[in-house]
Protein backbone atom coordinates (compact mmCIF):
# COMPACT_ATOMS: atom_id res chain seq x y z
CA UNK A 1 0.00 0.00 0.00
CA UNK A 2 1.17 3.48 -0.72
CA UNK A 3 1.55 6.25 1.79
CA UNK A 4 -1.47 8.11 0.39
CA UNK A 5 -3.69 5.04 0.85
CA UNK A 6 -2.48 4.50 4.41
CA UNK A 7 -3.20 8.13 5.30
CA UNK A 8 -6.82 7.63 4.22
CA UNK A 9 -7.09 4.69 6.62
CA UNK A 10 -5.60 6.57 9.58
CA UNK A 11 -8.76 8.60 10.04
CA UNK A 12 -10.63 5.41 10.96
CA UNK A 13 -7.96 2.89 11.97
CA UNK A 14 -4.99 2.80 14.30
CA UNK A 15 -1.94 1.08 12.89
CA UNK A 16 0.87 1.86 15.30
CA UNK A 17 1.73 -0.10 18.44
CA UNK A 18 0.06 1.36 21.54
CA UNK A 19 -2.63 3.30 19.67
CA UNK A 20 -6.28 3.01 20.71
CA UNK A 21 -9.11 1.79 18.49
CA UNK A 22 -10.84 4.42 16.41
CA UNK A 23 -13.97 3.77 14.32
CA UNK A 24 -12.66 0.43 13.08
CA UNK A 25 -10.65 -2.22 14.88
CA UNK A 26 -6.88 -1.97 15.23
CA UNK A 27 -4.74 -2.91 12.27
CA UNK A 28 -1.71 -3.58 14.49
CA UNK A 29 -0.28 -7.00 13.81
CA UNK A 30 -3.07 -7.80 11.36
CA UNK A 31 -0.95 -10.29 9.37
CA UNK A 32 -2.19 -13.80 10.10
CA UNK A 33 -5.17 -12.66 12.19
CA UNK A 34 -8.59 -14.12 11.37
CA UNK A 35 -11.16 -11.47 10.42
CA UNK A 36 -13.63 -10.53 13.15
CA UNK A 37 -11.64 -11.78 16.14
CA UNK A 38 -10.49 -8.78 18.20
CA UNK A 39 -12.03 -9.11 21.67
CA UNK A 40 -14.39 -6.31 22.61
CA UNK A 41 -15.04 -5.06 19.07
CA UNK A 42 -18.53 -5.44 17.63
CA UNK A 43 -18.24 -7.18 14.26
CA UNK A 44 -20.98 -7.99 11.79
CA UNK A 45 -21.94 -11.62 11.34
CA UNK A 46 -20.44 -11.39 7.83
CA UNK A 47 -17.02 -10.46 9.25
CA UNK A 48 -17.09 -13.10 11.99
CA UNK A 49 -18.06 -15.88 9.59
CA UNK A 50 -16.04 -14.76 6.53
CA UNK A 51 -13.14 -17.13 7.10
CA UNK A 52 -10.75 -14.40 5.91
CA UNK A 53 -7.28 -14.54 7.39
CA UNK A 54 -5.48 -11.25 6.89
CA UNK A 55 -2.30 -11.17 4.87
CA UNK A 56 -0.97 -8.78 2.24
CA UNK A 57 -3.13 -10.22 -0.56
CA UNK A 58 -6.39 -10.37 1.42
CA UNK A 59 -5.86 -6.86 2.81
CA UNK A 60 -5.20 -5.47 -0.68
CA UNK A 61 -8.37 -7.16 -1.97
CA UNK A 62 -10.39 -5.69 0.89
CA UNK A 63 -8.97 -2.20 0.40
CA UNK A 64 -9.85 -2.30 -3.31
CA UNK A 65 -13.41 -3.58 -2.84
CA UNK A 66 -14.46 -4.36 0.74
CA UNK A 67 -18.03 -5.30 -0.16
CA UNK A 68 -16.79 -7.91 -2.63
CA UNK A 69 -14.23 -9.33 -0.17
CA UNK A 70 -16.68 -9.61 2.73
CA UNK A 71 -20.27 -9.36 1.44
CA UNK A 72 -22.68 -8.16 4.10
CA UNK A 73 -20.05 -6.48 6.30
CA UNK A 74 -21.04 -3.27 8.10
CA UNK A 75 -17.94 -1.34 7.04
CA UNK A 76 -18.80 1.95 5.37
CA UNK A 77 -15.88 2.17 2.97
CA UNK A 78 -16.10 2.21 -0.82
CA UNK A 79 -12.51 1.15 -1.36
CA UNK A 80 -9.30 2.64 -2.68
CA UNK A 81 -8.42 1.76 -6.24
PyMOL Python script that loads the backbone (N, CA, C, O; Angstrom):
from pymol import cmd

cmd.read_pdbstr("""\
ATOM      1  N   UNK A   1       0.846  -1.178   0.000  1.00  0.00           N
ATOM      2  CA  UNK A   1       0.000   0.000   0.000  1.00  0.00           C
ATOM      3  C   UNK A   1       0.884   1.230   0.000  1.00  0.00           C
ATOM      4  O   UNK A   1       1.955   1.248   0.606  1.00  0.00           O
ATOM      5  N   UNK A   2       0.425   2.240  -0.678  1.00  0.00           N
ATOM      6  CA  UNK A   2       1.167   3.478  -0.715  1.00  0.00           C
ATOM      7  C   UNK A   2       0.864   4.358   0.471  1.00  0.00           C
ATOM      8  O   UNK A   2      -0.114   4.151   1.189  1.00  0.00           O
ATOM      9  N   UNK A   3       1.707   5.334   0.664  1.00  0.00           N
ATOM     10  CA  UNK A   3       1.553   6.253   1.794  1.00  0.00           C
ATOM     11  C   UNK A   3       0.225   6.996   1.733  1.00  0.00           C
ATOM     12  O   UNK A   3      -0.407   7.212   2.767  1.00  0.00           O
ATOM     13  N   UNK A   4      -0.206   7.390   0.538  1.00  0.00           N
ATOM     14  CA  UNK A   4      -1.473   8.106   0.386  1.00  0.00           C
ATOM     15  C   UNK A   4      -2.641   7.236   0.830  1.00  0.00           C
ATOM     16  O   UNK A   4      -3.552   7.717   1.504  1.00  0.00           O
ATOM     17  N   UNK A   5      -2.620   5.957   0.455  1.00  0.00           N
ATOM     18  CA  UNK A   5      -3.686   5.044   0.850  1.00  0.00           C
ATOM     19  C   UNK A   5      -3.715   4.849   2.359  1.00  0.00           C
ATOM     20  O   UNK A   5      -4.786   4.841   2.967  1.00  0.00           O
ATOM     21  N   UNK A   6      -2.558   4.694   2.957  1.00  0.00           N
ATOM     22  CA  UNK A   6      -2.482   4.496   4.407  1.00  0.00           C
ATOM     23  C   UNK A   6      -3.018   5.718   5.141  1.00  0.00           C
ATOM     24  O   UNK A   6      -3.710   5.573   6.149  1.00  0.00           O
ATOM     25  N   UNK A   7      -2.714   6.910   4.657  1.00  0.00           N
ATOM     26  CA  UNK A   7      -3.205   8.134   5.304  1.00  0.00           C
ATOM     27  C   UNK A   7      -4.728   8.176   5.313  1.00  0.00           C
ATOM     28  O   UNK A   7      -5.327   8.669   6.269  1.00  0.00           O
ATOM     29  N   UNK A   8      -5.359   7.667   4.259  1.00  0.00           N
ATOM     30  CA  UNK A   8      -6.825   7.625   4.218  1.00  0.00           C
ATOM     31  C   UNK A   8      -7.364   6.706   5.308  1.00  0.00           C
ATOM     32  O   UNK A   8      -8.420   6.974   5.880  1.00  0.00           O
ATOM     33  N   UNK A   9      -6.656   5.645   5.592  1.00  0.00           N
ATOM     34  CA  UNK A   9      -7.088   4.688   6.619  1.00  0.00           C
ATOM     35  C   UNK A   9      -6.899   5.234   8.028  1.00  0.00           C
ATOM     36  O   UNK A   9      -7.647   4.858   8.930  1.00  0.00           O
ATOM     37  N   UNK A  10      -5.935   6.098   8.240  1.00  0.00           N
ATOM     38  CA  UNK A  10      -5.598   6.567   9.582  1.00  0.00           C
ATOM     39  C   UNK A  10      -6.714   7.351  10.246  1.00  0.00           C
ATOM     40  O   UNK A  10      -6.737   7.472  11.471  1.00  0.00           O
ATOM     41  N   UNK A  11      -7.635   7.882   9.467  1.00  0.00           N
ATOM     42  CA  UNK A  11      -8.764   8.598  10.042  1.00  0.00           C
ATOM     43  C   UNK A  11      -9.640   7.629  10.835  1.00  0.00           C
ATOM     44  O   UNK A  11     -10.228   8.006  11.849  1.00  0.00           O
ATOM     45  N   UNK A  12      -9.725   6.390  10.375  1.00  0.00           N
ATOM     46  CA  UNK A  12     -10.629   5.409  10.956  1.00  0.00           C
ATOM     47  C   UNK A  12      -9.939   4.278  11.721  1.00  0.00           C
ATOM     48  O   UNK A  12     -10.551   3.633  12.572  1.00  0.00           O
ATOM     49  N   UNK A  13      -8.665   4.045  11.411  1.00  0.00           N
ATOM     50  CA  UNK A  13      -7.964   2.889  11.969  1.00  0.00           C
ATOM     51  C   UNK A  13      -6.639   3.279  12.593  1.00  0.00           C
ATOM     52  O   UNK A  13      -5.939   4.155  12.086  1.00  0.00           O
ATOM     53  N   UNK A  14      -6.300   2.635  13.681  1.00  0.00           N
ATOM     54  CA  UNK A  14      -4.988   2.800  14.303  1.00  0.00           C
ATOM     55  C   UNK A  14      -4.077   1.704  13.762  1.00  0.00           C
ATOM     56  O   UNK A  14      -4.485   0.550  13.636  1.00  0.00           O
ATOM     57  N   UNK A  15      -2.853   2.074  13.447  1.00  0.00           N
ATOM     58  CA  UNK A  15      -1.938   1.077  12.888  1.00  0.00           C
ATOM     59  C   UNK A  15      -0.625   0.967  13.652  1.00  0.00           C
ATOM     60  O   UNK A  15       0.170   0.061  13.398  1.00  0.00           O
ATOM     61  N   UNK A  16      -0.396   1.872  14.574  1.00  0.00           N
ATOM     62  CA  UNK A  16       0.870   1.856  15.300  1.00  0.00           C
ATOM     63  C   UNK A  16       0.702   1.214  16.671  1.00  0.00           C
ATOM     64  O   UNK A  16      -0.356   1.322  17.291  1.00  0.00           O
ATOM     65  N   UNK A  17       1.738   0.556  17.132  1.00  0.00           N
ATOM     66  CA  UNK A  17       1.728  -0.102  18.440  1.00  0.00           C
ATOM     67  C   UNK A  17       1.348   0.899  19.528  1.00  0.00           C
ATOM     68  O   UNK A  17       1.874   2.012  19.558  1.00  0.00           O
ATOM     69  N   UNK A  18       0.447   0.514  20.412  1.00  0.00           N
ATOM     70  CA  UNK A  18       0.057   1.356  21.537  1.00  0.00           C
ATOM     71  C   UNK A  18      -1.090   2.304  21.244  1.00  0.00           C
ATOM     72  O   UNK A  18      -1.602   2.938  22.166  1.00  0.00           O
ATOM     73  N   UNK A  19      -1.508   2.423  19.994  1.00  0.00           N
ATOM     74  CA  UNK A  19      -2.632   3.303  19.675  1.00  0.00           C
ATOM     75  C   UNK A  19      -3.945   2.652  20.096  1.00  0.00           C
ATOM     76  O   UNK A  19      -4.037   1.429  20.209  1.00  0.00           O
ATOM     77  N   UNK A  20      -4.946   3.474  20.324  1.00  0.00           N
ATOM     78  CA  UNK A  20      -6.276   3.006  20.713  1.00  0.00           C
ATOM     79  C   UNK A  20      -7.135   2.811  19.464  1.00  0.00           C
ATOM     80  O   UNK A  20      -6.868   3.402  18.418  1.00  0.00           O
ATOM     81  N   UNK A  21      -8.163   1.979  19.585  1.00  0.00           N
ATOM     82  CA  UNK A  21      -9.106   1.789  18.491  1.00  0.00           C
ATOM     83  C   UNK A  21      -9.772   3.103  18.143  1.00  0.00           C
ATOM     84  O   UNK A  21      -9.997   3.953  19.005  1.00  0.00           O
ATOM     85  N   UNK A  22     -10.082   3.257  16.879  1.00  0.00           N
ATOM     86  CA  UNK A  22     -10.839   4.417  16.407  1.00  0.00           C
ATOM     87  C   UNK A  22     -12.205   3.898  15.987  1.00  0.00           C
ATOM     88  O   UNK A  22     -12.835   3.161  16.746  1.00  0.00           O
ATOM     89  N   UNK A  23     -12.678   4.258  14.807  1.00  0.00           N
ATOM     90  CA  UNK A  23     -13.970   3.772  14.318  1.00  0.00           C
ATOM     91  C   UNK A  23     -13.909   2.271  14.044  1.00  0.00           C
ATOM     92  O   UNK A  23     -14.817   1.526  14.411  1.00  0.00           O
ATOM     93  N   UNK A  24     -12.838   1.842  13.400  1.00  0.00           N
ATOM     94  CA  UNK A  24     -12.660   0.427  13.080  1.00  0.00           C
ATOM     95  C   UNK A  24     -11.671  -0.215  14.027  1.00  0.00           C
ATOM     96  O   UNK A  24     -10.989   0.477  14.783  1.00  0.00           O
ATOM     97  N   UNK A  25     -11.589  -1.533  13.993  1.00  0.00           N
ATOM     98  CA  UNK A  25     -10.652  -2.220  14.881  1.00  0.00           C
ATOM     99  C   UNK A  25      -9.202  -1.947  14.504  1.00  0.00           C
ATOM    100  O   UNK A  25      -8.908  -1.518  13.388  1.00  0.00           O
ATOM    101  N   UNK A  26      -8.313  -2.196  15.434  1.00  0.00           N
ATOM    102  CA  UNK A  26      -6.883  -1.975  15.233  1.00  0.00           C
ATOM    103  C   UNK A  26      -6.347  -2.784  14.059  1.00  0.00           C
ATOM    104  O   UNK A  26      -6.772  -3.914  13.819  1.00  0.00           O
ATOM    105  N   UNK A  27      -5.419  -2.195  13.343  1.00  0.00           N
ATOM    106  CA  UNK A  27      -4.744  -2.911  12.267  1.00  0.00           C
ATOM    107  C   UNK A  27      -3.343  -3.334  12.687  1.00  0.00           C
ATOM    108  O   UNK A  27      -2.574  -3.837  11.868  1.00  0.00           O
ATOM    109  N   UNK A  28      -3.004  -3.131  13.970  1.00  0.00           N
ATOM    110  CA  UNK A  28      -1.711  -3.577  14.485  1.00  0.00           C
ATOM    111  C   UNK A  28      -1.633  -5.096  14.360  1.00  0.00           C
ATOM    112  O   UNK A  28      -2.580  -5.809  14.691  1.00  0.00           O
ATOM    113  N   UNK A  29      -0.530  -5.561  13.895  1.00  0.00           N
ATOM    114  CA  UNK A  29      -0.281  -6.999  13.811  1.00  0.00           C
ATOM    115  C   UNK A  29      -1.435  -7.752  13.148  1.00  0.00           C
ATOM    116  O   UNK A  29      -1.852  -8.808  13.623  1.00  0.00           O
ATOM    117  N   UNK A  30      -1.939  -7.205  12.060  1.00  0.00           N
ATOM    118  CA  UNK A  30      -3.072  -7.802  11.357  1.00  0.00           C
ATOM    119  C   UNK A  30      -2.664  -9.058  10.583  1.00  0.00           C
ATOM    120  O   UNK A  30      -3.496  -9.936  10.355  1.00  0.00           O
ATOM    121  N   UNK A  31      -1.410  -9.153  10.180  1.00  0.00           N
ATOM    122  CA  UNK A  31      -0.954 -10.287   9.367  1.00  0.00           C
ATOM    123  C   UNK A  31      -1.154 -11.604  10.109  1.00  0.00           C
ATOM    124  O   UNK A  31      -0.613 -11.807  11.196  1.00  0.00           O
ATOM    125  N   UNK A  32      -1.935 -12.490   9.508  1.00  0.00           N
ATOM    126  CA  UNK A  32      -2.191 -13.800  10.099  1.00  0.00           C
ATOM    127  C   UNK A  32      -3.388 -13.851  11.025  1.00  0.00           C
ATOM    128  O   UNK A  32      -3.757 -14.929  11.494  1.00  0.00           O
ATOM    129  N   UNK A  33      -4.006 -12.708  11.302  1.00  0.00           N
ATOM    130  CA  UNK A  33      -5.166 -12.660  12.185  1.00  0.00           C
ATOM    131  C   UNK A  33      -6.435 -13.008  11.402  1.00  0.00           C
ATOM    132  O   UNK A  33      -6.599 -12.562  10.266  1.00  0.00           O
ATOM    133  N   UNK A  34      -7.317 -13.783  11.986  1.00  0.00           N
ATOM    134  CA  UNK A  34      -8.588 -14.116  11.374  1.00  0.00           C
ATOM    135  C   UNK A  34      -9.519 -12.903  11.504  1.00  0.00           C
ATOM    136  O   UNK A  34      -9.580 -12.271  12.559  1.00  0.00           O
ATOM    137  N   UNK A  35     -10.225 -12.593  10.448  1.00  0.00           N
ATOM    138  CA  UNK A  35     -11.163 -11.474  10.418  1.00  0.00           C
ATOM    139  C   UNK A  35     -12.233 -11.634  11.496  1.00  0.00           C
ATOM    140  O   UNK A  35     -12.759 -12.727  11.708  1.00  0.00           O
ATOM    141  N   UNK A  36     -12.546 -10.527  12.174  1.00  0.00           N
ATOM    142  CA  UNK A  36     -13.628 -10.535  13.154  1.00  0.00           C
ATOM    143  C   UNK A  36     -13.297 -11.145  14.487  1.00  0.00           C
ATOM    144  O   UNK A  36     -14.182 -11.687  15.150  1.00  0.00           O
ATOM    145  N   UNK A  37     -12.027 -11.074  14.911  1.00  0.00           N
ATOM    146  CA  UNK A  37     -11.636 -11.781  16.138  1.00  0.00           C
ATOM    147  C   UNK A  37     -11.031 -10.919  17.243  1.00  0.00           C
ATOM    148  O   UNK A  37     -10.556 -11.469  18.237  1.00  0.00           O
ATOM    149  N   UNK A  38     -11.029  -9.606  17.114  1.00  0.00           N
ATOM    150  CA  UNK A  38     -10.489  -8.777  18.199  1.00  0.00           C
ATOM    151  C   UNK A  38     -11.527  -8.714  19.315  1.00  0.00           C
ATOM    152  O   UNK A  38     -12.663  -8.295  19.093  1.00  0.00           O
ATOM    153  N   UNK A  39     -11.133  -9.130  20.510  1.00  0.00           N
ATOM    154  CA  UNK A  39     -12.026  -9.107  21.668  1.00  0.00           C
ATOM    155  C   UNK A  39     -12.525  -7.690  21.935  1.00  0.00           C
ATOM    156  O   UNK A  39     -11.763  -6.725  21.879  1.00  0.00           O
ATOM    157  N   UNK A  40     -13.813  -7.588  22.223  1.00  0.00           N
ATOM    158  CA  UNK A  40     -14.391  -6.305  22.606  1.00  0.00           C
ATOM    159  C   UNK A  40     -14.849  -5.443  21.450  1.00  0.00           C
ATOM    160  O   UNK A  40     -15.452  -4.394  21.675  1.00  0.00           O
ATOM    161  N   UNK A  41     -14.580  -5.853  20.212  1.00  0.00           N
ATOM    162  CA  UNK A  41     -15.036  -5.062  19.073  1.00  0.00           C
ATOM    163  C   UNK A  41     -16.280  -5.725  18.504  1.00  0.00           C
ATOM    164  O   UNK A  41     -16.342  -6.949  18.389  1.00  0.00           O
ATOM    165  N   UNK A  42     -17.269  -4.915  18.148  1.00  0.00           N
ATOM    166  CA  UNK A  42     -18.534  -5.436  17.630  1.00  0.00           C
ATOM    167  C   UNK A  42     -18.442  -5.615  16.110  1.00  0.00           C
ATOM    168  O   UNK A  42     -18.466  -4.643  15.355  1.00  0.00           O
ATOM    169  N   UNK A  43     -18.339  -6.861  15.684  1.00  0.00           N
ATOM    170  CA  UNK A  43     -18.240  -7.180  14.262  1.00  0.00           C
ATOM    171  C   UNK A  43     -19.588  -7.642  13.727  1.00  0.00           C
ATOM    172  O   UNK A  43     -20.422  -8.158  14.472  1.00  0.00           O
ATOM    173  N   UNK A  44     -19.790  -7.453  12.438  1.00  0.00           N
ATOM    174  CA  UNK A  44     -20.982  -7.991  11.792  1.00  0.00           C
ATOM    175  C   UNK A  44     -20.850  -9.508  11.693  1.00  0.00           C
ATOM    176  O   UNK A  44     -19.747 -10.050  11.768  1.00  0.00           O
ATOM    177  N   UNK A  45     -21.955 -10.167  11.527  1.00  0.00           N
ATOM    178  CA  UNK A  45     -21.942 -11.616  11.338  1.00  0.00           C
ATOM    179  C   UNK A  45     -21.110 -11.967  10.103  1.00  0.00           C
ATOM    180  O   UNK A  45     -20.395 -12.969  10.097  1.00  0.00           O
ATOM    181  N   UNK A  46     -21.206 -11.143   9.063  1.00  0.00           N
ATOM    182  CA  UNK A  46     -20.440 -11.390   7.834  1.00  0.00           C
ATOM    183  C   UNK A  46     -18.937 -11.416   8.118  1.00  0.00           C
ATOM    184  O   UNK A  46     -18.229 -12.285   7.609  1.00  0.00           O
ATOM    185  N   UNK A  47     -18.452 -10.488   8.913  1.00  0.00           N
ATOM    186  CA  UNK A  47     -17.025 -10.465   9.253  1.00  0.00           C
ATOM    187  C   UNK A  47     -16.631 -11.682  10.073  1.00  0.00           C
ATOM    188  O   UNK A  47     -15.630 -12.337   9.782  1.00  0.00           O
ATOM    189  N   UNK A  48     -17.416 -11.983  11.096  1.00  0.00           N
ATOM    190  CA  UNK A  48     -17.091 -13.099  11.986  1.00  0.00           C
ATOM    191  C   UNK A  48     -17.085 -14.441  11.257  1.00  0.00           C
ATOM    192  O   UNK A  48     -16.300 -15.328  11.592  1.00  0.00           O
ATOM    193  N   UNK A  49     -17.948 -14.587  10.274  1.00  0.00           N
ATOM    194  CA  UNK A  49     -18.057 -15.878   9.589  1.00  0.00           C
ATOM    195  C   UNK A  49     -17.390 -15.902   8.217  1.00  0.00           C
ATOM    196  O   UNK A  49     -17.563 -16.865   7.469  1.00  0.00           O
ATOM    197  N   UNK A  50     -16.634 -14.866   7.874  1.00  0.00           N
ATOM    198  CA  UNK A  50     -16.039 -14.756   6.532  1.00  0.00           C
ATOM    199  C   UNK A  50     -14.953 -15.791   6.260  1.00  0.00           C
ATOM    200  O   UNK A  50     -14.754 -16.197   5.115  1.00  0.00           O
ATOM    201  N   UNK A  51     -14.257 -16.216   7.297  1.00  0.00           N
ATOM    202  CA  UNK A  51     -13.139 -17.135   7.102  1.00  0.00           C
ATOM    203  C   UNK A  51     -11.882 -16.469   6.579  1.00  0.00           C
ATOM    204  O   UNK A  51     -10.884 -17.142   6.324  1.00  0.00           O
ATOM    205  N   UNK A  52     -11.919 -15.141   6.416  1.00  0.00           N
ATOM    206  CA  UNK A  52     -10.754 -14.403   5.909  1.00  0.00           C
ATOM    207  C   UNK A  52      -9.666 -14.373   6.967  1.00  0.00           C
ATOM    208  O   UNK A  52      -9.918 -14.055   8.129  1.00  0.00           O
ATOM    209  N   UNK A  53      -8.463 -14.704   6.552  1.00  0.00           N
ATOM    210  CA  UNK A  53      -7.277 -14.536   7.388  1.00  0.00           C
ATOM    211  C   UNK A  53      -6.459 -13.445   6.711  1.00  0.00           C
ATOM    212  O   UNK A  53      -6.116 -13.547   5.533  1.00  0.00           O
ATOM    213  N   UNK A  54      -6.153 -12.402   7.474  1.00  0.00           N
ATOM    214  CA  UNK A  54      -5.484 -11.248   6.890  1.00  0.00           C
ATOM    215  C   UNK A  54      -4.031 -11.528   6.557  1.00  0.00           C
ATOM    216  O   UNK A  54      -3.271 -12.052   7.371  1.00  0.00           O
ATOM    217  N   UNK A  55      -3.673 -11.166   5.351  1.00  0.00           N
ATOM    218  CA  UNK A  55      -2.296 -11.165   4.869  1.00  0.00           C
ATOM    219  C   UNK A  55      -2.225 -10.072   3.817  1.00  0.00           C
ATOM    220  O   UNK A  55      -3.224  -9.392   3.578  1.00  0.00           O
ATOM    221  N   UNK A  56      -1.100  -9.886   3.193  1.00  0.00           N
ATOM    222  CA  UNK A  56      -0.967  -8.781   2.240  1.00  0.00           C
ATOM    223  C   UNK A  56      -1.999  -8.875   1.118  1.00  0.00           C
ATOM    224  O   UNK A  56      -2.614  -7.870   0.762  1.00  0.00           O
ATOM    225  N   UNK A  57      -2.193 -10.051   0.566  1.00  0.00           N
ATOM    226  CA  UNK A  57      -3.126 -10.220  -0.556  1.00  0.00           C
ATOM    227  C   UNK A  57      -4.577  -9.971  -0.132  1.00  0.00           C
ATOM    228  O   UNK A  57      -5.310  -9.265  -0.825  1.00  0.00           O
ATOM    229  N   UNK A  58      -4.993 -10.544   1.000  1.00  0.00           N
ATOM    230  CA  UNK A  58      -6.386 -10.370   1.419  1.00  0.00           C
ATOM    231  C   UNK A  58      -6.665  -8.922   1.827  1.00  0.00           C
ATOM    232  O   UNK A  58      -7.761  -8.415   1.586  1.00  0.00           O
ATOM    233  N   UNK A  59      -5.696  -8.258   2.437  1.00  0.00           N
ATOM    234  CA  UNK A  59      -5.861  -6.862   2.815  1.00  0.00           C
ATOM    235  C   UNK A  59      -5.959  -5.976   1.572  1.00  0.00           C
ATOM    236  O   UNK A  59      -6.789  -5.069   1.522  1.00  0.00           O
ATOM    237  N   UNK A  60      -5.122  -6.233   0.576  1.00  0.00           N
ATOM    238  CA  UNK A  60      -5.198  -5.470  -0.683  1.00  0.00           C
ATOM    239  C   UNK A  60      -6.559  -5.660  -1.352  1.00  0.00           C
ATOM    240  O   UNK A  60      -7.154  -4.698  -1.838  1.00  0.00           O
ATOM    241  N   UNK A  61      -7.052  -6.897  -1.375  1.00  0.00           N
ATOM    242  CA  UNK A  61      -8.368  -7.161  -1.966  1.00  0.00           C
ATOM    243  C   UNK A  61      -9.458  -6.386  -1.228  1.00  0.00           C
ATOM    244  O   UNK A  61     -10.350  -5.813  -1.853  1.00  0.00           O
ATOM    245  N   UNK A  62      -9.384  -6.369   0.086  1.00  0.00           N
ATOM    246  CA  UNK A  62     -10.387  -5.687   0.887  1.00  0.00           C
ATOM    247  C   UNK A  62     -10.311  -4.176   0.699  1.00  0.00           C
ATOM    248  O   UNK A  62     -11.344  -3.509   0.646  1.00  0.00           O
ATOM    249  N   UNK A  63      -9.120  -3.639   0.599  1.00  0.00           N
ATOM    250  CA  UNK A  63      -8.972  -2.201   0.399  1.00  0.00           C
ATOM    251  C   UNK A  63      -9.522  -1.786  -0.966  1.00  0.00           C
ATOM    252  O   UNK A  63     -10.111  -0.713  -1.096  1.00  0.00           O
ATOM    253  N   UNK A  64      -9.335  -2.616  -1.966  1.00  0.00           N
ATOM    254  CA  UNK A  64      -9.848  -2.303  -3.313  1.00  0.00           C
ATOM    255  C   UNK A  64     -11.370  -2.365  -3.354  1.00  0.00           C
ATOM    256  O   UNK A  64     -12.007  -1.486  -3.934  1.00  0.00           O
ATOM    257  N   UNK A  65     -11.958  -3.386  -2.750  1.00  0.00           N
ATOM    258  CA  UNK A  65     -13.407  -3.580  -2.837  1.00  0.00           C
ATOM    259  C   UNK A  65     -13.901  -4.364  -1.626  1.00  0.00           C
ATOM    260  O   UNK A  65     -14.101  -5.576  -1.705  1.00  0.00           O
ATOM    261  N   UNK A  66     -14.099  -3.665  -0.499  1.00  0.00           N
ATOM    262  CA  UNK A  66     -14.461  -4.356   0.736  1.00  0.00           C
ATOM    263  C   UNK A  66     -15.774  -5.126   0.655  1.00  0.00           C
ATOM    264  O   UNK A  66     -15.899  -6.189   1.262  1.00  0.00           O
ATOM    265  N   UNK A  67     -16.737  -4.620  -0.068  1.00  0.00           N
ATOM    266  CA  UNK A  67     -18.035  -5.299  -0.156  1.00  0.00           C
ATOM    267  C   UNK A  67     -17.938  -6.594  -0.949  1.00  0.00           C
ATOM    268  O   UNK A  67     -18.709  -7.523  -0.710  1.00  0.00           O
ATOM    269  N   UNK A  68     -17.005  -6.667  -1.886  1.00  0.00           N
ATOM    270  CA  UNK A  68     -16.790  -7.909  -2.631  1.00  0.00           C
ATOM    271  C   UNK A  68     -16.003  -8.912  -1.788  1.00  0.00           C
ATOM    272  O   UNK A  68     -16.257 -10.114  -1.865  1.00  0.00           O
ATOM    273  N   UNK A  69     -15.054  -8.436  -0.987  1.00  0.00           N
ATOM    274  CA  UNK A  69     -14.231  -9.329  -0.172  1.00  0.00           C
ATOM    275  C   UNK A  69     -15.043  -9.946   0.960  1.00  0.00           C
ATOM    276  O   UNK A  69     -14.928 -11.140   1.238  1.00  0.00           O
ATOM    277  N   UNK A  70     -15.873  -9.117   1.617  1.00  0.00           N
ATOM    278  CA  UNK A  70     -16.683  -9.609   2.732  1.00  0.00           C
ATOM    279  C   UNK A  70     -18.117  -9.102   2.534  1.00  0.00           C
ATOM    280  O   UNK A  70     -18.516  -8.108   3.140  1.00  0.00           O
ATOM    281  N   UNK A  71     -18.881  -9.784   1.689  1.00  0.00           N
ATOM    282  CA  UNK A  71     -20.270  -9.365   1.439  1.00  0.00           C
ATOM    283  C   UNK A  71     -21.083  -9.344   2.733  1.00  0.00           C
ATOM    284  O   UNK A  71     -21.018 -10.274   3.537  1.00  0.00           O
ATOM    285  N   UNK A  72     -21.842  -8.278   2.917  1.00  0.00           N
ATOM    286  CA  UNK A  72     -22.682  -8.163   4.104  1.00  0.00           C
ATOM    287  C   UNK A  72     -22.019  -7.514   5.301  1.00  0.00           C
ATOM    288  O   UNK A  72     -22.661  -7.343   6.337  1.00  0.00           O
ATOM    289  N   UNK A  73     -20.749  -7.147   5.188  1.00  0.00           N
ATOM    290  CA  UNK A  73     -20.053  -6.484   6.301  1.00  0.00           C
ATOM    291  C   UNK A  73     -20.621  -5.091   6.511  1.00  0.00           C
ATOM    292  O   UNK A  73     -21.151  -4.480   5.583  1.00  0.00           O
ATOM    293  N   UNK A  74     -20.507  -4.591   7.739  1.00  0.00           N
ATOM    294  CA  UNK A  74     -21.038  -3.266   8.097  1.00  0.00           C
ATOM    295  C   UNK A  74     -20.131  -2.115   7.702  1.00  0.00           C
ATOM    296  O   UNK A  74     -20.554  -0.961   7.765  1.00  0.00           O
ATOM    297  N   UNK A  75     -18.918  -2.385   7.303  1.00  0.00           N
ATOM    298  CA  UNK A  75     -17.941  -1.343   7.045  1.00  0.00           C
ATOM    299  C   UNK A  75     -18.430  -0.370   5.982  1.00  0.00           C
ATOM    300  O   UNK A  75     -18.818  -0.778   4.888  1.00  0.00           O
ATOM    301  N   UNK A  76     -18.410   0.917   6.309  1.00  0.00           N
ATOM    302  CA  UNK A  76     -18.802   1.948   5.367  1.00  0.00           C
ATOM    303  C   UNK A  76     -17.527   2.481   4.728  1.00  0.00           C
ATOM    304  O   UNK A  76     -16.931   3.446   5.205  1.00  0.00           O
ATOM    305  N   UNK A  77     -17.132   1.849   3.667  1.00  0.00           N
ATOM    306  CA  UNK A  77     -15.877   2.173   2.972  1.00  0.00           C
ATOM    307  C   UNK A  77     -16.035   1.688   1.549  1.00  0.00           C
ATOM    308  O   UNK A  77     -16.296   0.507   1.318  1.00  0.00           O
ATOM    309  N   UNK A  78     -15.876   2.598   0.581  1.00  0.00           N
ATOM    310  CA  UNK A  78     -16.095   2.207  -0.815  1.00  0.00           C
ATOM    311  C   UNK A  78     -14.871   1.591  -1.457  1.00  0.00           C
ATOM    312  O   UNK A  78     -14.969   0.985  -2.524  1.00  0.00           O
ATOM    313  N   UNK A  79     -13.728   1.737  -0.827  1.00  0.00           N
ATOM    314  CA  UNK A  79     -12.513   1.153  -1.361  1.00  0.00           C
ATOM    315  C   UNK A  79     -11.560   2.191  -1.910  1.00  0.00           C
ATOM    316  O   UNK A  79     -11.943   3.335  -2.155  1.00  0.00           O
ATOM    317  N   UNK A  80     -10.342   1.793  -2.097  1.00  0.00           N
ATOM    318  CA  UNK A  80      -9.300   2.636  -2.681  1.00  0.00           C
ATOM    319  C   UNK A  80      -8.747   1.868  -3.866  1.00  0.00           C
ATOM    320  O   UNK A  80      -8.191   0.781  -3.710  1.00  0.00           O
ATOM    321  N   UNK A  81      -8.899   2.426  -5.028  1.00  0.00           N
ATOM    322  CA  UNK A  81      -8.416   1.765  -6.243  1.00  0.00           C
ATOM    323  C   UNK A  81      -6.947   1.972  -6.346  1.00  0.00           C
ATOM    324  O   UNK A  81      -6.322   1.501  -7.296  1.00  0.00           O
TER     325      UNK A  81
END
""", "prot")
cmd.dss("prot")
cmd.show_as("cartoon", "prot")
cmd.util.cbc("prot")
cmd.orient("prot")
